[in-house]
Amino acid sequence: MSEQGCGSGGCSSCGVAGCGSRTAPIEMPKNARKNVSHIVGVVSGKGGVGKSLVTSLLASEMRKRGFKVGILDADITGPSIPKTFGVSNRVSADADGINPALSNSGIKIMSINLMLPQDDIPVAWRGPVITGILKQFWEETNWEDLDYLFVDMPPGTSDVFLTVMQTFPIDGIVTVSAPQELVAMIVGKAVNLAHDMDVSVLGLVENMAYFKCDECSKEHYIFGEPQGRFVAKRYQIPAYATLPLDPAFAHLCDMGKVEEYDVDHKLDTIIEQIELAAKQADEKKAAEKAASANADAAGAADEKAADTANAAASTNAGADAAQGSAPEQH
């Protein structure tokens, strides 16, 4: 990335006058230090439902289970992942590509906010530039060996959603909602688009489903009755989970210590589906590799047989020619 200011004629990145952007993507060779086994997108039909926080929790839980994990913060205009993990150091680069930041537990993080001179500088880029930088984050980051890469996508079904679905070798998506009928309806838009693009929907996380009283331990439904079970059944989502409104969780996020939060097994059903999708993807890759190896072996055998046949034909032709040219015996 190279820093460029916006002139009076508009930013060289996005064309918007005075957008405040100080970075513009530059061409770099594709990264050789990238071996990501599985990718999971985290989406929401609308903003404000805690999608980035669910991404953080899923990544933290997978890391606690011993997996090598990364997060690609694809919410370019509203990045929040670095803040929740307490990561503020700017990323660096070497001859191979961009070096992601590391959380306290070792989660690799790539976000536009780790490339800006200040956290509060706005990124006012047009869609094509955003999708371009997103591809760079995927192709040119030194992810090294990762078991799971979580992609925190911006809300809605915009350019970024399409780019991730079409460009990334994604296993599936987890969608996030809140307990409101309006939000449940919007979830359907993301789910249906994923189905149209032949991408699996692995689970639904209903965030802010209830508030548990400290004194009486009663669950209060601040935003109405939870809709997760109904929505999951309606859209044939294989697993759903509910998360509470928890001031302690909000405090840890503000402190940059989201990894310390105990989710109390509430995301187990979602993680089971993520691991199942990973297993199925591995089996598919193994089958394709075996089929390719068999095809190569069959092709080599056919080529060898053809060479043998050609050699035999050549030998026979030579013998016939020699016999035809031999002098007659009287």
C-alpha distance (Angstrom), angle and dihedral (degrees) to the residues before:
residue distance angle dihedral
M1 . . .
S2 3.78 . .
E3 3.78 126.2 .
Q4 3.78 117.9 -119.0
G5 3.78 129.0 170.2
C6 3.78 125.7 -137.2
G7 3.77 115.0 -104.5
S8 3.78 126.1 -154.9
G9 3.78 89.5 -91.5
G10 3.78 92.2 58.8
C11 3.76 139.2 -88.0
S12 3.79 115.3 -48.6
S13 3.81 87.4 -136.6
C14 3.78 102.8 50.3
G15 3.79 108.4 5.1
V16 3.80 93.0 -122.8
A17 3.80 113.0 134.3
G18 3.78 112.8 -120.4
C19 3.79 94.7 -3.9
G20 3.80 91.7 151.5
S21 3.79 93.2 -129.5
R22 3.77 114.2 148.7
T23 3.76 100.0 179.3
A24 3.77 133.8 69.9
P25 3.79 128.9 -179.2
I26 3.78 117.7 -107.0
E27 3.78 128.2 -164.2
M28 3.79 115.4 -95.4
P29 3.78 131.6 169.6
K30 3.81 116.4 -95.5
N31 3.77 113.0 -88.9
A32 3.79 120.8 -99.9
R33 3.82 94.4 -170.8
K34 3.79 95.7 72.1
N35 3.78 123.9 106.3
V36 3.80 107.3 157.7
S37 3.79 113.8 168.8
H38 3.82 101.1 -169.8
I39 3.80 137.7 13.6
V40 3.81 125.9 -159.6
G41 3.80 122.7 -173.9
V42 3.81 120.7 -148.2
V43 3.81 112.0 -153.0
S44 3.77 142.8 169.9
G45 3.76 132.5 -167.4
K46 3.80 91.4 -132.5
G47 3.77 140.3 11.2
G48 3.77 128.8 -96.1
V49 3.79 99.2 47.0
G50 3.81 97.6 105.0
K51 3.79 100.9 -101.7
S52 3.81 94.3 151.8
L53 3.80 90.9 48.8
V54 3.80 91.0 52.0
T55 3.81 88.8 49.2
S56 3.80 89.0 52.7
L57 3.80 92.6 48.9
L58 3.80 94.2 47.8
A59 3.80 91.7 49.3
S60 3.81 91.8 46.6
E61 3.80 92.8 49.0
M62 3.80 92.6 49.5
R63 3.79 89.8 48.5
K64 3.82 90.6 51.3
R65 3.81 87.5 54.8
G66 3.76 90.2 59.1
F67 3.80 101.5 -99.6
K68 3.80 125.1 137.0
V69 3.79 103.9 -115.7
G70 3.79 139.5 -174.4
I71 3.80 136.8 -179.6
L72 3.78 124.5 -146.1
D73 3.80 107.0 -161.3
A74 3.80 100.5 -146.1
D75 3.80 93.5 171.6
I76 3.78 90.0 99.3
T77 3.81 97.7 172.4
G78 3.81 95.6 41.2
P79 3.82 108.6 29.8
S80 3.80 115.8 173.9
I81 3.81 105.5 154.2
P82 3.86 96.3 94.1
K83 3.80 91.0 53.1
T84 3.81 94.8 51.6
F85 3.81 90.9 50.8
G86 3.79 95.5 42.6
V87 3.81 92.7 -119.2
S88 3.80 113.6 148.9
N89 3.81 106.2 147.9
R90 3.79 113.8 110.5
V91 3.79 117.2 -112.8
S92 3.79 120.4 -111.2
A93 3.78 133.3 -151.7
D94 3.78 137.7 -142.8
A95 3.78 136.3 -174.6
D96 3.81 91.1 -69.3
G97 3.78 100.2 47.8
I98 3.80 144.4 -85.2
N99 3.81 119.6 -16.7
P100 3.82 110.3 -139.3
A101 3.78 122.2 -135.3
L102 3.81 120.4 -106.1
S103 3.79 127.8 -131.5
N104 3.80 122.1 -142.3
S105 3.81 91.6 -91.0
G106 3.80 94.3 43.9
I107 3.82 102.1 -96.1
K108 3.81 109.6 153.4
I109 3.80 113.3 -129.7
M110 3.79 131.3 -167.3
S111 3.80 118.0 -176.6
I112 3.78 136.6 151.5
N113 3.81 88.9 -122.7
L114 3.80 88.7 66.6
M115 3.81 89.2 61.1
L116 3.80 99.8 48.3
P117 3.81 123.3 92.6
Q118 3.83 89.3 -128.3
D119 3.79 131.9 21.7
D120 3.80 94.2 -128.6
I121 3.81 97.8 53.5
P122 3.82 107.1 118.3
V123 3.78 121.8 -125.4
A124 3.80 106.7 -144.0
W125 3.78 102.4 175.6
R126 3.76 129.9 149.7
G127 3.80 121.8 -114.6
P128 3.84 99.2 -96.0
V129 3.82 91.5 51.8
I130 3.80 91.6 48.4
T131 3.79 92.8 51.1
G132 3.80 89.1 46.2
I133 3.80 93.5 54.8
L134 3.79 89.6 44.9
K135 3.81 90.6 57.0
Q136 3.80 88.8 48.6
F137 3.80 90.8 52.9
W138 3.80 88.7 54.1
E139 3.80 100.4 40.2
E140 3.79 102.6 33.1
T141 3.80 104.5 39.6
N142 3.80 119.0 101.6
W143 3.80 93.8 -124.4
E144 3.82 90.5 158.8
D145 3.84 112.0 -172.2
L146 3.81 113.3 -9.4
D147 3.78 128.9 169.6
Y148 3.81 92.7 -163.7
L149 3.79 133.9 15.3
F150 3.81 115.1 -168.1
V151 3.79 116.2 -155.8
D152 3.80 113.4 -152.7
M153 3.80 102.3 -154.2
P154 3.80 128.3 -164.5
P155 3.81 116.8 -104.4
G156 3.78 120.6 -85.2
T157 3.79 133.1 25.4
S158 3.78 101.0 -70.8
D159 3.81 135.0 134.5
V160 3.80 94.1 -62.1
F161 3.80 92.2 54.5
L162 3.80 90.8 51.9
T163 3.81 92.9 44.5
V164 3.81 93.4 52.6
M165 3.81 93.3 44.5
Q166 3.82 93.6 47.9
T167 3.82 102.6 34.0
F168 3.80 108.5 31.9
P169 3.84 122.0 71.9
I170 3.79 89.3 -121.2
D171 3.83 124.5 -178.8
G172 3.79 93.8 -158.1
I173 3.79 145.9 -64.0
V174 3.79 137.6 -91.3
T175 3.79 113.9 -148.4
V176 3.80 125.0 -151.1
S177 3.80 127.5 -150.6
A178 3.79 142.6 162.5
P179 3.83 126.4 -126.6
Q180 3.79 98.2 -90.1
E181 3.78 128.6 107.9
L182 3.82 90.5 -131.6
V183 3.79 91.5 55.7
A184 3.80 90.7 45.1
M185 3.80 89.8 55.8
I186 3.80 91.8 50.5
V187 3.81 90.6 49.6
G188 3.79 86.1 63.4
K189 3.79 90.9 62.3
A190 3.80 92.8 59.1
V191 3.80 92.5 41.9
N192 3.79 93.9 49.4
L193 3.79 92.7 47.3
A194 3.81 90.1 50.4
H195 3.80 89.7 51.4
D196 3.81 90.4 48.7
M197 3.80 88.5 54.3
D198 3.83 92.5 47.2
V199 3.81 93.3 -113.4
S200 3.80 118.9 142.3
V201 3.80 120.9 -119.6
L202 3.80 104.6 -141.4
G203 3.77 102.1 -176.4
L204 3.79 151.4 -26.3
V205 3.80 123.5 -121.3
E206 3.79 114.5 -161.8
N207 3.78 105.1 -156.1
M208 3.83 126.5 -160.8
A209 3.80 88.8 18.0
Y210 3.80 95.1 152.4
F211 3.78 145.7 -13.0
K212 3.80 118.1 -123.9
C213 3.79 113.3 -145.6
D214 3.80 114.9 -126.0
E215 3.81 93.1 -143.5
C216 3.80 105.7 39.1
S217 3.84 99.8 20.5
K218 3.80 89.0 -134.8
E219 3.81 117.3 147.8
H220 3.80 112.3 -123.9
Y221 3.82 119.1 -161.9
I222 3.79 100.9 -140.8
F223 3.82 95.6 175.3
G224 3.78 97.3 34.0
E225 3.78 134.6 -86.3
P226 3.82 114.6 -27.1
Q227 3.80 113.8 -96.0
G228 3.82 99.6 -168.6
R229 3.79 98.9 104.1
F230 3.80 92.5 46.7
V231 3.81 94.7 45.7
A232 3.81 93.2 46.5
K233 3.79 90.9 51.3
R234 3.79 93.6 44.7
Y235 3.81 93.9 53.1
Q236 3.81 96.5 33.0
I237 3.80 94.1 -116.1
P238 3.82 107.8 169.0
A239 3.82 98.1 -140.8
Y240 3.78 140.0 18.0
A241 3.79 136.2 -174.9
T242 3.78 135.5 -170.5
L243 3.79 126.7 -141.0
P244 3.81 125.5 -165.8
L245 3.75 133.1 -129.3
D246 3.80 98.9 -99.6
P247 3.81 122.3 178.8
A248 3.80 89.6 -162.7
F249 3.79 89.8 59.0
A250 3.80 92.2 49.2
H251 3.81 89.5 49.9
L252 3.81 92.7 51.9
C253 3.82 90.6 50.1
D254 3.80 90.8 51.1
M255 3.80 88.6 50.0
G256 3.80 92.5 48.9
K257 3.80 91.8 -116.0
V258 3.79 102.8 114.2
E259 3.82 89.9 136.3
E260 3.80 89.7 68.8
Y261 3.80 93.9 61.4
D262 3.81 116.3 110.8
V263 3.80 107.1 -139.7
D264 3.83 89.5 -171.0
H265 3.83 95.1 -135.5
K266 3.82 92.0 -62.6
L267 3.80 91.7 132.1
D268 3.81 96.4 46.8
T269 3.82 94.6 106.3
I270 3.81 91.0 52.2
I271 3.80 92.8 46.9
E272 3.81 90.3 50.3
Q273 3.80 89.4 57.3
I274 3.81 91.6 46.9
E275 3.80 90.9 53.0
L276 3.82 91.4 44.9
A277 3.81 90.8 52.3
A278 3.82 89.2 48.8
K279 3.80 90.8 51.9
Q280 3.80 91.9 49.2
A281 3.80 90.9 48.0
D282 3.81 90.7 50.8
E283 3.81 91.1 49.5
K284 3.80 90.6 49.5
K285 3.81 91.7 50.2
A286 3.81 91.0 48.3
A287 3.81 91.3 49.9
E288 3.81 91.7 48.7
K289 3.81 90.6 47.9
A290 3.81 91.3 50.0
A291 3.81 91.4 47.6
S292 3.79 90.3 49.6
A293 3.81 91.3 48.7
N294 3.81 90.6 49.1
A295 3.79 90.7 48.8
D296 3.80 90.7 49.7
A297 3.82 90.8 48.3
A298 3.80 91.5 48.3
G299 3.79 90.5 48.2
A300 3.80 91.2 49.5
A301 3.80 90.5 48.6
D302 3.80 91.4 49.8
E303 3.78 90.5 48.2
K304 3.80 91.5 49.5
A305 3.81 90.9 48.1
A306 3.79 90.1 49.5
D307 3.81 91.0 49.3
T308 3.81 90.0 49.6
A309 3.80 91.7 48.9
N310 3.79 91.4 47.7
A311 3.80 91.3 48.9
A312 3.80 91.2 49.6
A313 3.78 91.4 48.1
S314 3.77 90.3 49.0
T315 3.81 91.3 50.0
N316 3.81 91.7 48.8
A317 3.76 91.4 47.9
G318 3.80 90.3 50.8
A319 3.78 91.6 49.8
D320 3.80 91.5 49.4
A321 3.78 90.9 49.5
A322 3.79 91.9 49.4
Q323 3.80 91.5 49.5
G324 3.78 91.8 49.0
S325 3.78 92.8 51.8
A326 3.85 95.9 47.4
P327 3.92 114.0 111.8
E328 3.82 117.7 -108.7
Q329 3.80 116.2 -104.4
H330 3.89 116.7 -132.6
